[in-house]
Amino acid sequence: MAIEVKVPVLPESVSDATIASWHKKAGDAVKRDENLLDLETDKVVLEVPAPVDGVLKEIKFKEGDTVTSQQVIAVIEEGAVAAATPAAPAAEAPKAAAPAPAAAAPAKPAPAAAPAAADLPPGARFAAATSGVDPAEVAGTGRRGMVTKEDIVNYASGKTAGVAGGARPEERVPMTRMRARIAERLMQSKNSIAMLTSFNEVNLSKVMQMRKELGEQFEKANGIKLGFMSFFAKAAANALQKHPIINASVDGNDIIYHGYADISIAVATDKGLVTPVLRNVERMSFADIEQGIATFAKKARDGKLGLEDLQGGTFTITNGGTFGSLMSTPIVNPPQSAILGMHAIKERAIVENGQVIAAPMMYIALSYDHRIIDGKDAVLFLVDIKNQLENPHRMLLGM
C-alpha cells in the first residue's frame, strides 16, 4: 500500500520550508519514526519521520526545493522489502581459470563512509578548501557526526603553522533560510526601532559565594547544577514586574503591557542564534529555570527545537560572556522592546568600604526601544538587576 509523506503542518507565521537534506534515497528500506529528511524553516530545522515501515518508493522534491504545509514530498510502499543489492562482479572470480590478483586483498571500506566535501556544510567546505584538509581525515562532532567548520579549523590548527602564501580560494554559497531570516530581523530591528543602550557593572562575589556554598546541595536536590543564568533570569523577571514598560511592546500607536515575564534565552547553534522562550519566569524556581535552559540547550544542539519553543517572548537575555565578550550592545528582538546583555566575568580592582579589593565583575547592557522606554526607566531597571545580583537573598523575597 502506497503511503504519502507530507510536509508537517506549519504555523501561520511560517509560509514554507526548504528541503535541507535527505537521509534516504529512493529504494531504501525505512522504519516507522526513522528520520527521512530535514526541512529548514525561517526559525528551526524540522525532522520528517517515516509514518510506516516499508520502502521509500518515490522522492518528489530534491534538496534545496521549497515546499509548503501538507505538500506530498515522498511515497512509501508500506510493508515492502528493499531489493537485495546485486552481487559484486568479484564474487564470480572463483569460476575463472586464472586467479584474480587482487582476490586475496581485503575489501576496502565503502567510500561513502568518509564525508565528501560536497556533503559538508558551506562553512566547513570553505574551511577545508582554505586549509587543505581532507574531510575524510576529520572526526565530525556535529549533528549525526557531521564534520563542522570548527572540526576542520581545529584539525588544521596543527598543520598550517608557518605556512605563508599559497592558494587563496573563495566560495559563494547562498544563505540558509535561518541565516536569511536572522539578517531580515536584524535589519527590521535597526530600521524600525529607536535603539539605545545603557550599561552598568555588577559585583558577582555574593552570587559566586552562594553557588559555592549551596551548589552541591542544589544539584543533589534537583539533579542539575546551579548556574549563573538562573540568577539573571530571576532578577530580570522580578525587575520586569516592577518596571513594566521594559516588558511592553509597540503595536502601531498602542503600547501592550504584558503581565507575565516570558523570557527568550539566546542560544548559539551551528546554524545561527535561536531564542527559545521560558514562560512565566516570575513563577519559576531556580531549579525550574535551570531545567528549562538545559532542555533548550540540548534540543538546540540536537536540532530538536520546535516552532512553539521559539514563539512569543516579552524580553530577551543574551550571554556573550560565554564566548569571552567583555562588552557589547545587543540588538532588540522585535516586537520586544528590550534585551539584557551579559558579559565575561573578570576580576577587577574596585573600592569597597574605602579599600581597594579584587572582585569578580561583569558589565551588563540593556538595549531598548527609546520610542517607549526613557533613559530613566532603562537605568533604573539595570540598577534593580545590579542590586538583586549583589544581594541575591533579595530575589528570594521578590525585592
Stockholm file with secondary structure:
# STOCKHOLM 1.0

chainA/1-399         MAIEVKVPVLPESVSDATIASWHKKAGDAVKRDENLLDLETDKVVLEVPAPVDGVLKEIKFKEGDTVTSQQVIAVIEEGAVAAATPAAPAAEAPKAAAPAPAAAAPAKPAPAAAPAAADLPPGARFAAATSGVDPAEVAGTGRRGMVTKEDIVNYASGKTAGVAGGARPEERVPMTRMRARIAERLMQSKNSIAMLTSFNEVNLSKVMQMRKELGEQFEKANGIKLGFMSFFAKAAANALQKHPIINASVDGNDIIYHGYADISIAVATDKGLVTPVLRNVERMSFADIEQGIATFAKKARDGKLGLEDLQGGTFTITNGGTFGSLMSTPIVNPPQSAILGMHAIKERAIVENGQVIAAPMMYIALSYDHRIIDGKDAVLFLVDIKNQLENPHRMLLGM
#=GR chainA/1-399 SS CEEEEECCCCCTTCCEEEEEEESSCTTCEECTTCEEEEEECSSCEEEEECSSSEEEEEECSCTTCEEETTCEEEEEEETCCCCCCCCCGGGGGGGSSSCCTTTTSCCCCCGGGSCCGGGSCHHHHHHHHHHTCCGGGSCCCSGGGCCCHHHHHHHHTTTSTTCCSCCCCCCCCCCCHHHHHHHHHHHHHHHHCCEEEEEEEEECHHHHHHHHHHHHHHHHHHSSCCCSHHHHHHHHHHHHHHCGGGGCEEETTEEECCSSCCEEECEEETTEEECCEECCGGGCCHHHHHHHHHHHHHHHHTTCCCHHHHSCCSEEEEEGGGGTCSCCCCCCCTTCCEEEEECCCEEEEEEETTEEEEEEEEEEEEEEETTTCCHHHHHHHHHHHHHHHHSTHHHHTTC
#=GC SS_cons         CEEEEECCCCCTTCCEEEEEEESSCTTCEECTTCEEEEEECSSCEEEEECSSSEEEEEECSCTTCEEETTCEEEEEEETCCCCCCCCCGGGGGGGSSSCCTTTTSCCCCCGGGSCCGGGSCHHHHHHHHHHTCCGGGSCCCSGGGCCCHHHHHHHHTTTSTTCCSCCCCCCCCCCCHHHHHHHHHHHHHHHHCCEEEEEEEEECHHHHHHHHHHHHHHHHHHSSCCCSHHHHHHHHHHHHHHCGGGGCEEETTEEECCSSCCEEECEEETTEEECCEECCGGGCCHHHHHHHHHHHHHHHHTTCCCHHHHSCCSEEEEEGGGGTCSCCCCCCCTTCCEEEEECCCEEEEEEETTEEEEEEEEEEEEEEETTTCCHHHHHHHHHHHHHHHHSTHHHHTTC
//
